Amino acid sequence: MKTIGICLGAWSLSFAHITKKDDEIIISKLHKIIHNGNPQKHLIDYLKTTNLDNTTLIATGRKFRKNINITNISETEASEYALSFLINKYNYPKLEAVASLGAETFLVYGLDSQQHIKNVNAKNKCASGTGEFFLQQLKRMDVSIEDAMKLNIDNPYKVSGRCSVFCKSDCTHALNIGINKNRVIAGLSSMVADKIIELLPHNTDANILIVGGLSNNKLVINFLKKVYRNCFIPAEADYFEAIGAGIYLLGDK
């Protein structure tokens, strides 16, 4: 049996091509597309160029999954299946939470003693604490994400995380008075990390699995690891929900 799990994110589409052979789950291909606000078009274009013979599709996501004629499940359900798969693959120590860090939303799944999701924490509603906002501010400073990831994060300039307006104002003011861009970017990274920390367990020795696009942001992750030393980022972090959706169709958990 072959499945393609699709995660329809706010900023990107991720695809997980999965097969099952002799009771073994095999991920044959992972692919990601930045959709620039038009997920339907990019989804159709991708599927037109993909061999779908004997393949079943399933989608997950927050906003877009119910607007397409494909079987779909919630992100939480997809995450449950992906979590079980990754725990078995990597043999992680007992995890207390999964931090799903997307372009628009940060979710933290609290786990019970059996490593199943028991609750979802998504209190952070402010745009200033998201991956997309971080990229917007880099663009305003004419700094690419690739160059930003090479920066030294020492001595960050303090920027407000209360709301996007205050944060933008702090960044603009800092640059106007001659604060080095590196310090401002480091300050942004620290602020975003603080937004994540607000959602995580109070136990800083907790084992945390980090997934989602922001898991690639080394600056934010480095600040996060200063507080939570036991953070794990799987190779499949960018495709977490898509993998879970595909495995759901295979009936494995």
TORNU-138648 format. One record per residue (C-alpha): residue in three letters; chain; x, y, z. Coordinates in nm, 3 decimals, decimal comma, padded with zeros to 5 digits. Layout:
# TORNU-138648
FIRO  res  chain     east    north       up
FIRO  Ala      A        X        Y        Z
...
END
This chain:
# TORNU-138648
FIRO  res  chain     east    north       up
FIRO  Met      A   00,000   00,000   00,000
FIRO  Lys      A   00,122   00,349  -00,087
FIRO  Thr      A   00,010   00,675   00,069
FIRO  Ile      A   00,103   01,040   00,037
FIRO  Gly      A   00,051   01,241   00,353
FIRO  Ile      A   00,011   01,612   00,282
FIRO  Cys      A   00,040   01,891   00,536
FIRO  Leu      A  -00,123   02,213   00,418
FIRO  Gly      A   00,062   02,474   00,619
FIRO  Ala      A   00,020   02,850   00,632
FIRO  Trp      A   00,351   02,900   00,451
FIRO  Ser      A   00,433   02,569   00,285
FIRO  Leu      A   00,312   02,232   00,166
FIRO  Ser      A   00,491   01,920   00,281
FIRO  Phe      A   00,455   01,575   00,129
FIRO  Ala      A   00,549   01,237   00,273
FIRO  His      A   00,542   00,941   00,032
FIRO  Ile      A   00,503   00,630   00,246
FIRO  Thr      A   00,482   00,260   00,171
FIRO  Lys      A   00,429  -00,043   00,390
FIRO  Lys      A   00,620  -00,363   00,322
FIRO  Asp      A   00,621  -00,668   00,549
FIRO  Asp      A   00,478  -00,456   00,833
FIRO  Glu      A   00,759  -00,202   00,794
FIRO  Ile      A   00,680   00,165   00,736
FIRO  Ile      A   00,909   00,307   00,467
FIRO  Ile      A   00,931   00,678   00,383
FIRO  Ser      A   01,033   00,681   00,019
FIRO  Lys      A   01,024   01,056  -00,045
FIRO  Leu      A   00,986   01,384   00,141
FIRO  His      A   00,917   01,708  -00,043
FIRO  Lys      A   00,837   02,066   00,055
FIRO  Ile      A   00,696   02,358  -00,144
FIRO  Ile      A   00,665   02,722  -00,041
FIRO  His      A   00,317   02,811  -00,164
FIRO  Asn      A   00,319   03,192  -00,124
FIRO  Gly      A  -00,044   03,201  -00,014
FIRO  Asn      A  -00,179   02,978  -00,293
FIRO  Pro      A  -00,167   02,623  -00,158
FIRO  Gln      A  -00,438   02,488  -00,389
FIRO  Lys      A  -00,249   02,574  -00,708
FIRO  His      A   00,081   02,430  -00,584
FIRO  Leu      A  -00,094   02,119  -00,456
FIRO  Ile      A  -00,261   02,056  -00,792
FIRO  Asp      A   00,064   02,121  -00,981
FIRO  Tyr      A   00,254   01,876  -00,760
FIRO  Leu      A  -00,003   01,600  -00,790
FIRO  Lys      A  -00,017   01,641  -01,170
FIRO  Thr      A   00,353   01,554  -01,188
FIRO  Thr      A   00,335   01,267  -00,939
FIRO  Asn      A   00,260   00,904  -01,018
FIRO  Leu      A  -00,053   00,833  -00,818
FIRO  Asp      A  -00,111   00,474  -00,930
FIRO  Asn      A  -00,230   00,262  -00,635
FIRO  Thr      A  -00,170   00,561  -00,406
FIRO  Thr      A  -00,409   00,705  -00,150
FIRO  Leu      A  -00,394   01,072  -00,049
FIRO  Ile      A  -00,463   01,223   00,291
FIRO  Ala      A  -00,423   01,578   00,414
FIRO  Thr      A  -00,378   01,755   00,744
FIRO  Gly      A  -00,336   02,117   00,847
FIRO  Arg      A  -00,530   02,394   01,012
FIRO  Lys      A  -00,702   02,625   00,762
FIRO  Phe      A  -00,678   02,471   00,417
FIRO  Arg      A  -00,738   02,098   00,469
FIRO  Lys      A  -01,118   02,129   00,467
FIRO  Asn      A  -01,118   02,325   00,141
FIRO  Ile      A  -00,996   02,035  -00,073
FIRO  Asn      A  -01,165   01,711  -00,172
FIRO  Ile      A  -00,914   01,480  -00,003
FIRO  Thr      A  -00,958   01,268   00,309
FIRO  Asn      A  -00,823   01,475   00,598
FIRO  Ile      A  -00,748   01,450   00,969
FIRO  Ser      A  -00,659   01,705   01,234
FIRO  Glu      A  -00,302   01,808   01,305
FIRO  Thr      A  -00,330   01,663   01,653
FIRO  Glu      A  -00,428   01,321   01,523
FIRO  Ala      A  -00,155   01,328   01,258
FIRO  Ser      A   00,096   01,432   01,525
FIRO  Glu      A   00,002   01,133   01,741
FIRO  Tyr      A   00,091   00,892   01,462
FIRO  Ala      A   00,410   01,076   01,365
FIRO  Leu      A   00,521   01,086   01,729
FIRO  Ser      A   00,484   00,710   01,769
FIRO  Phe      A   00,681   00,649   01,447
FIRO  Leu      A   00,970   00,876   01,549
FIRO  Ile      A   00,991   00,741   01,903
FIRO  Asn      A   01,025   00,391   01,762
FIRO  Lys      A   01,279   00,502   01,501
FIRO  Tyr      A   01,508   00,708   01,726
FIRO  Asn      A   01,444   00,545   02,062
FIRO  Tyr      A   01,419   00,882   02,237
FIRO  Pro      A   01,427   00,902   02,615
FIRO  Lys      A   01,087   00,964   02,766
FIRO  Leu      A   00,951   01,283   02,612
FIRO  Glu      A   00,738   01,533   02,803
FIRO  Ala      A   00,633   01,753   02,513
FIRO  Val      A   00,638   01,808   02,137
FIRO  Ala      A   00,691   02,166   02,018
FIRO  Ser      A   00,540   02,210   01,672
FIRO  Leu      A   00,683   02,539   01,545
FIRO  Gly      A   00,517   02,659   01,226
FIRO  Ala      A   00,513   02,981   01,026
FIRO  Glu      A   00,198   03,119   01,190
FIRO  Thr      A   00,135   02,906   01,496
FIRO  Phe      A   00,333   02,746   01,775
FIRO  Leu      A   00,171   02,442   01,937
FIRO  Val      A   00,308   02,244   02,229
FIRO  Tyr      A   00,165   01,897   02,282
FIRO  Gly      A   00,193   01,775   02,640
FIRO  Leu      A   00,253   01,399   02,664
FIRO  Asp      A   00,135   01,149   02,922
FIRO  Ser      A   00,335   00,863   03,073
FIRO  Gln      A   00,254   00,643   02,772
FIRO  Gln      A   00,391   00,906   02,530
FIRO  His      A   00,047   00,996   02,397
FIRO  Ile      A  -00,080   01,352   02,355
FIRO  Lys      A  -00,278   01,462   02,660
FIRO  Asn      A  -00,320   01,834   02,594
FIRO  Val      A  -00,241   02,113   02,348
FIRO  Asn      A  -00,102   02,451   02,450
FIRO  Ala      A  -00,140   02,729   02,194
FIRO  Lys      A  -00,166   03,041   02,405
FIRO  Asn      A   00,070   03,246   02,190
FIRO  Lys      A  -00,157   03,440   01,953
FIRO  Cys      A   00,072   03,735   01,880
FIRO  Ala      A   00,227   03,758   01,532
FIRO  Ser      A   00,557   03,874   01,683
FIRO  Gly      A   00,623   03,523   01,810
FIRO  Thr      A   00,603   03,336   01,480
FIRO  Gly      A   00,840   03,210   01,215
FIRO  Glu      A   00,678   03,420   00,944
FIRO  Phe      A   00,723   03,738   01,149
FIRO  Phe      A   01,092   03,656   01,196
FIRO  Leu      A   01,136   03,627   00,818
FIRO  Gln      A   00,949   03,953   00,761
FIRO  Gln      A   01,187   04,139   00,991
FIRO  Leu      A   01,493   03,991   00,819
FIRO  Lys      A   01,355   04,113   00,487
FIRO  Arg      A   01,309   04,464   00,630
FIRO  Met      A   01,677   04,456   00,729
FIRO  Asp      A   01,779   04,318   00,387
FIRO  Val      A   01,930   04,006   00,543
FIRO  Ser      A   01,871   03,660   00,397
FIRO  Ile      A   01,775   03,372   00,622
FIRO  Glu      A   02,094   03,193   00,510
FIRO  Asp      A   02,313   03,483   00,619
FIRO  Ala      A   02,120   03,525   00,944
FIRO  Met      A   02,187   03,164   01,041
FIRO  Lys      A   02,563   03,233   01,030
FIRO  Leu      A   02,550   03,518   01,281
FIRO  Asn      A   02,689   03,524   01,632
FIRO  Ile      A   02,403   03,541   01,883
FIRO  Asp      A   02,600   03,698   02,166
FIRO  Asn      A   02,480   04,026   02,320
FIRO  Pro      A   02,126   04,034   02,173
FIRO  Tyr      A   01,946   04,367   02,163
FIRO  Lys      A   01,626   04,349   02,368
FIRO  Val      A   01,310   04,379   02,159
FIRO  Ser      A   00,952   04,365   02,282
FIRO  Gly      A   00,747   04,051   02,229
FIRO  Arg      A   00,419   04,198   02,349
FIRO  Cys      A   00,288   04,254   01,996
FIRO  Ser      A   00,415   04,286   01,640
FIRO  Val      A   00,375   04,666   01,636
FIRO  Phe      A   00,598   04,716   01,942
FIRO  Cys      A   00,851   04,465   01,811
FIRO  Lys      A   00,877   04,634   01,469
FIRO  Ser      A   00,913   04,970   01,642
FIRO  Asp      A   01,191   04,839   01,865
FIRO  Cys      A   01,379   04,698   01,566
FIRO  Thr      A   01,340   05,019   01,366
FIRO  His      A   01,449   05,234   01,658
FIRO  Ala      A   01,753   05,015   01,721
FIRO  Leu      A   01,869   05,038   01,362
FIRO  Asn      A   01,806   05,414   01,352
FIRO  Ile      A   02,033   05,471   01,652
FIRO  Gly      A   02,309   05,257   01,503
FIRO  Ile      A   02,264   04,923   01,677
FIRO  Asn      A   02,434   04,652   01,471
FIRO  Lys      A   02,195   04,435   01,269
FIRO  Asn      A   02,348   04,123   01,419
FIRO  Arg      A   02,242   04,229   01,769
FIRO  Val      A   01,889   04,313   01,650
FIRO  Ile      A   01,853   03,974   01,476
FIRO  Ala      A   01,986   03,802   01,787
FIRO  Gly      A   01,729   03,994   01,991
FIRO  Leu      A   01,451   03,879   01,758
FIRO  Ser      A   01,571   03,521   01,793
FIRO  Ser      A   01,575   03,546   02,171
FIRO  Met      A   01,226   03,695   02,173
FIRO  Val      A   01,086   03,415   01,955
FIRO  Ala      A   01,255   03,155   02,177
FIRO  Asp      A   01,092   03,317   02,481
FIRO  Lys      A   00,751   03,281   02,314
FIRO  Ile      A   00,814   02,908   02,275
FIRO  Ile      A   00,939   02,874   02,632
FIRO  Glu      A   00,613   03,027   02,759
FIRO  Leu      A   00,431   02,722   02,619
FIRO  Leu      A   00,674   02,451   02,735
FIRO  Pro      A   00,673   02,255   03,064
FIRO  His      A   00,822   02,439   03,361
FIRO  Asn      A   01,064   02,152   03,414
FIRO  Thr      A   01,372   02,267   03,221
FIRO  Asp      A   01,518   01,916   03,237
FIRO  Ala      A   01,226   01,787   03,030
FIRO  Asn      A   01,294   01,601   02,706
FIRO  Ile      A   01,141   01,804   02,423
FIRO  Leu      A   01,087   01,697   02,061
FIRO  Ile      A   01,101   01,993   01,822
FIRO  Val      A   00,934   01,978   01,481
FIRO  Gly      A   00,808   02,221   01,218
FIRO  Gly      A   00,978   02,468   00,988
FIRO  Leu      A   01,123   02,681   01,268
FIRO  Ser      A   01,325   02,380   01,384
FIRO  Asn      A   01,568   02,484   01,106
FIRO  Asn      A   01,623   02,825   01,266
FIRO  Lys      A   01,953   02,769   01,446
FIRO  Leu      A   01,946   03,107   01,618
FIRO  Val      A   01,610   03,048   01,785
FIRO  Ile      A   01,694   02,687   01,867
FIRO  Asn      A   02,027   02,788   02,026
FIRO  Phe      A   01,848   03,029   02,259
FIRO  Leu      A   01,591   02,761   02,337
FIRO  Lys      A   01,865   02,511   02,423
FIRO  Lys      A   02,012   02,752   02,675
FIRO  Val      A   01,701   02,683   02,885
FIRO  Tyr      A   01,603   02,332   02,772
FIRO  Arg      A   01,916   02,126   02,724
FIRO  Asn      A   01,735   01,809   02,618
FIRO  Cys      A   01,591   01,912   02,283
FIRO  Phe      A   01,566   01,660   02,000
FIRO  Ile      A   01,518   01,753   01,634
FIRO  Pro      A   01,459   01,457   01,401
FIRO  Ala      A   01,570   01,461   01,038
FIRO  Glu      A   01,199   01,451   00,947
FIRO  Ala      A   01,109   01,757   01,158
FIRO  Asp      A   00,987   01,957   00,856
FIRO  Tyr      A   00,746   01,679   00,757
FIRO  Phe      A   00,612   01,571   01,096
FIRO  Glu      A   00,237   01,610   01,036
FIRO  Ala      A   00,255   01,490   00,674
FIRO  Ile      A   00,425   01,170   00,791
FIRO  Gly      A   00,166   01,118   01,061
FIRO  Ala      A  -00,119   01,161   00,815
FIRO  Gly      A   00,031   00,906   00,577
FIRO  Ile      A   00,087   00,653   00,855
FIRO  Tyr      A  -00,272   00,702   00,974
FIRO  Leu      A  -00,396   00,562   00,643
FIRO  Leu      A  -00,173   00,258   00,685
FIRO  Gly      A  -00,335   00,188   01,020
FIRO  Asp      A  -00,004   00,178   01,209
FIRO  Lys      A   00,054   00,344   01,546
END
